[in-house]
Each structure stands twice: as structure tokens, then as C-alpha cells.
Amino acid sequence: MPALAHHLVLRLEESRLLAPTPPARRWLAGSLVRCGGPDGLLAFGIADTHAHVLLTADRAKAGAMARRAEAAAQRHLRPGVPFEPARYWAVKGQFHLENTFIYVLRQAEHHGVTTDPFHDGSLLPELLGLRVGGREVVEHVQQVLPRCNRADLLALLGLESLEPGLPCEHLADAAAAAFGLPDLSGRDARTLAARAAAVAFARRTLEPGEVARLLGTSPKTVTRHEGRRPTEAEIEAVALQAGLRQRRSSGGGGGAGTARGGLP
């Protein structure tokens, strides 16, 4: 009987750190979505020295996905050593699949890694509407894991809910995280979209001058970005990232509230 899915681990030789900074984790997360999405990606979790990946693909396709992801990481992250041969486990049975899904998402916690409080290095942001993109992956999770719900995923963050925050000192990083970017300094289309979403969110309550201060730009640039039309999902991802940062900085816990993005 064929396996339902395959669980694989990508690790550098000498157990070198794989993605030790937020920019590296955000880039690798986006790369895993791009490399694994066509092969049924269900989850990934990046710890300090390795990454776990779960996808509904046969062994051959899982191997090809691993090679694509490793080659991309070598080009972009330049770790200085090659990857070890990827390790694979066949996932058989729905109960095994459900347990593996949660295990993969909890990799940082499982290994005692505390440097990724916002889960930049897992699929959790896509699943909760905190990061734009990956819609097909989210839909695949809903189809293959129908018992998975928002409450289960929020529990991995130690929260009962996610609520939009207010535009604050975290605005630029919230927008960068929502779009999987290291920061907002680039001129590419994704960075421009992130800035536009940040401006649209912040201008609901703030004047252009204050928005410009928070984003480290000029009021004229803020006004120019107001001419763009980000989607509601993009604006909400920035708002939720801001709320998560405010909650973490204040030490707050969960509470009542809902959000449209990600799993219901």
C-alpha cells in the first residue's frame, strides 16, 4: 500500500546552523513553499541545524523536492558546507499523518530553540494568515487534514486568538515578516507590495507623517504608496503581525477575536 505522505529532514554537514537569522529563516520558508507546493506540501519546521518537511508525494518526488530545496539554499544562503543526504520516512495512516504534521510545525520548540518567537521558520504563518502567499498549500492542508483547525494552530503559538494590532514601532518588521522579507529596503515588486500594505493598514488611524516615521521614509513616499491597492489579505497579514509583536512585547496571552486569513 502506498504511503500517504513522506516526512523528510534536510541537514547540513557538521550540523552547521541552517538559517540562524530572521532574514535567512524567512527566505528559506518561502523557498520551501515554492519547492514543495507543487508536490503537496503540508508542513515544514526549521530548527537551528535542520529542517523537517512533510508532503503528500511519493518517494521519488520527495527526493526531487529535497534536491531543489538544497540547491536553492546553497545558492542563496551559502552555508559553506554541503547538505547531508536527506532522510525520509513514509507516513502511513491518517493518525500518523496528523501527528507528524504537528511534530513538524513544533520543531523549534521540540529542540529548545527560542530565537524564532514569530515562527518565521515554519508554515504556521501561512496557515494562520500571518504571511501572504501559499494559498494552494493552505487549501491542500484543509483537504488532507480536515480535523486541523485554527485553535490547534494557535496553541502552537501559545495563544487563544490572533488580533490585529495598532500601527506602532513594529510596523516595518511586521510588514516585512508578512511578506517573507528581510526588511523593507528593497525595490522589487514584493517589497513595494509590503510597503503598500503597511501604509494601507497604518493610514486607517495615522497621518502620513507618522506613518513615514514608522517606516523610515518620507510623507511624499507614503502618499505615493497610497495609490497602490493591496488586497485585504495582505493588509490583514501586516495587521496580525503587528498584533503578534505587540502581544509578545507586552507578555500578553490569548483572548477573544477572529481573523479571516488562513485556516478557519
HUDA-V918157 format. One record per helix or strand of 2 or more residues. SS is the DSSP state (2 for helix, 1 for strand). FROM is the first residue (numbers start at 1). TO is the last residue. Records with the same first field share a line. If there is no record, write none. Layout:
SS = FROM-TO, FROM-TO
This chain:
1 = 5-12, 41-46, 50-55, 87-91
2 = 13-15, 22-37, 59-77, 94-105, 107-110, 124-127, 135-144, 150-157, 171-178, 189-202, 208-215, 219-225, 232-250
